[in-house]
Amino acid sequence: MVGPVSPHVLEAEIDGDKSLYNPRTEKVTILNGTASDIWRLADGEHTVEQIIDLLAASYQVEASAIAEDVESAIVELAQAGLIDSP
């Protein structure tokens, strides 16, 4: 399972982009639409594979076409302390 979202992270939507603030690192991360979808699905209920499949269906693309990018985004969110590591 990926996530859950770290409880200390604060989020806000600004100009259509999701902004996340990690008070532990004092860093802000701005997510585009796709990264926001990954963030939303990283709820501790979905595996990496499920997230890839859900996004592929939503964007009407093959899962293999987005798998590497989704996995990279999950790793980056975890390294930033925004979600628990998968």
Sine and cosine of phi, psi and omega as CSV:
sin_phi,cos_phi,sin_psi,cos_psi,sin_omega,cos_omega
0.00,0.00,0.58,-0.82,0.04,-1.00
-0.98,-0.21,0.72,-0.69,0.02,-1.00
1.00,-0.08,-0.21,-0.98,0.22,0.97
-0.99,0.17,0.11,-0.99,0.08,-1.00
-0.86,0.51,0.68,-0.73,0.02,-1.00
-0.90,0.44,0.77,-0.63,-0.13,-0.99
-0.92,0.40,-0.34,0.94,-0.02,-1.00
-0.99,0.12,-0.15,0.99,-0.06,-1.00
-0.98,0.21,0.75,-0.67,0.04,-1.00
-0.98,-0.19,0.61,-0.79,-0.01,-1.00
-0.75,-0.67,0.50,-0.86,0.05,-1.00
-0.49,-0.87,0.46,-0.89,0.08,-1.00
-0.97,-0.25,0.81,-0.59,-0.02,-1.00
-0.75,-0.66,0.86,-0.50,0.00,-1.00
0.79,0.61,0.63,0.78,0.05,-1.00
0.99,0.11,-0.12,0.99,0.04,-1.00
-0.96,-0.28,0.58,-0.81,0.05,-1.00
-1.00,0.07,0.78,-0.62,0.05,-1.00
-0.94,-0.35,0.75,-0.66,-0.01,-1.00
-0.89,-0.46,0.71,-0.71,0.03,-1.00
-0.87,-0.50,0.81,-0.58,0.05,-1.00
-0.97,-0.24,0.97,-0.23,-0.04,-1.00
-0.91,0.41,-0.35,0.94,0.02,-1.00
-0.94,0.33,-0.56,0.83,0.01,-1.00
-0.96,-0.28,-0.15,0.99,-0.05,-1.00
0.85,0.52,0.60,0.80,0.00,-1.00
-0.88,-0.47,0.54,-0.84,0.07,-1.00
-0.95,-0.32,0.68,-0.73,0.08,-1.00
-0.85,-0.53,0.78,-0.63,0.02,-1.00
-0.96,-0.29,0.81,-0.58,-0.06,-1.00
-0.97,-0.25,0.70,-0.72,0.14,-0.99
-0.98,0.22,-0.08,-1.00,-0.06,-1.00
-0.86,0.52,-0.72,0.70,-0.02,-1.00
-0.92,0.40,-0.70,0.71,0.02,-1.00
-0.90,0.45,-0.56,0.83,0.06,-1.00
-0.90,0.43,-0.63,0.78,0.05,-1.00
-0.90,0.44,-0.66,0.75,0.05,-1.00
-0.89,0.46,-0.71,0.70,0.03,-1.00
-0.83,0.56,-0.71,0.71,-0.02,-1.00
-0.90,0.44,-0.60,0.80,-0.04,-1.00
-0.99,0.13,-0.24,0.97,0.02,-1.00
-0.99,0.13,0.92,0.40,-0.15,-0.99
-0.95,-0.31,0.13,0.99,-0.05,-1.00
0.99,0.11,-0.03,1.00,-0.01,-1.00
-0.96,-0.29,-0.29,0.96,-0.07,-1.00
-0.91,-0.42,0.58,-0.82,0.14,-0.99
-1.00,0.09,0.19,-0.98,0.06,-1.00
-0.85,0.52,-0.69,0.72,-0.02,-1.00
-0.88,0.47,-0.65,0.76,0.03,-1.00
-0.91,0.41,-0.65,0.76,0.03,-1.00
-0.88,0.47,-0.71,0.70,0.03,-1.00
-0.86,0.51,-0.73,0.68,-0.03,-1.00
-0.89,0.45,-0.67,0.74,0.01,-1.00
-0.90,0.43,-0.68,0.73,0.02,-1.00
-0.93,0.37,-0.64,0.77,0.03,-1.00
-0.87,0.49,-0.68,0.73,0.03,-1.00
-0.91,0.41,-0.67,0.74,-0.02,-1.00
-0.90,0.43,-0.66,0.75,-0.03,-1.00
-1.00,-0.04,-0.01,1.00,0.03,-1.00
0.82,0.57,0.79,0.62,0.07,-1.00
-0.74,-0.67,0.24,-0.97,0.07,-1.00
-0.95,0.32,0.64,-0.77,0.01,-1.00
-0.84,0.54,-0.61,0.79,-0.02,-1.00
-0.90,0.43,-0.42,0.91,-0.02,-1.00
-0.96,0.26,-0.39,0.92,-0.05,-1.00
-0.89,-0.45,-0.13,0.99,-0.12,-0.99
-0.81,0.58,-0.75,0.66,-0.06,-1.00
-0.90,0.44,-0.66,0.75,0.01,-1.00
-0.92,0.40,-0.65,0.76,0.02,-1.00
-0.91,0.42,-0.71,0.71,0.02,-1.00
-0.88,0.48,-0.66,0.75,0.03,-1.00
-0.90,0.44,-0.67,0.74,0.01,-1.00
-0.89,0.45,-0.64,0.77,0.02,-1.00
-0.90,0.44,-0.69,0.73,0.04,-1.00
-0.87,0.49,-0.70,0.71,0.00,-1.00
-0.89,0.45,-0.66,0.75,0.04,-1.00
-0.90,0.44,-0.64,0.76,0.02,-1.00
-0.93,0.38,-0.68,0.73,0.00,-1.00
-0.90,0.43,-0.49,0.87,0.04,-1.00
-0.99,0.16,-0.03,1.00,0.01,-1.00
0.97,0.24,0.36,0.93,-0.06,-1.00
-1.00,-0.05,-0.43,0.90,0.12,-0.99
-0.69,-0.73,0.34,-0.94,0.11,-0.99
-0.95,0.30,0.57,-0.82,-0.04,-1.00
-0.88,0.47,0.61,-0.79,0.04,-1.00
-0.95,0.31,0.00,0.00,0.00,0.00
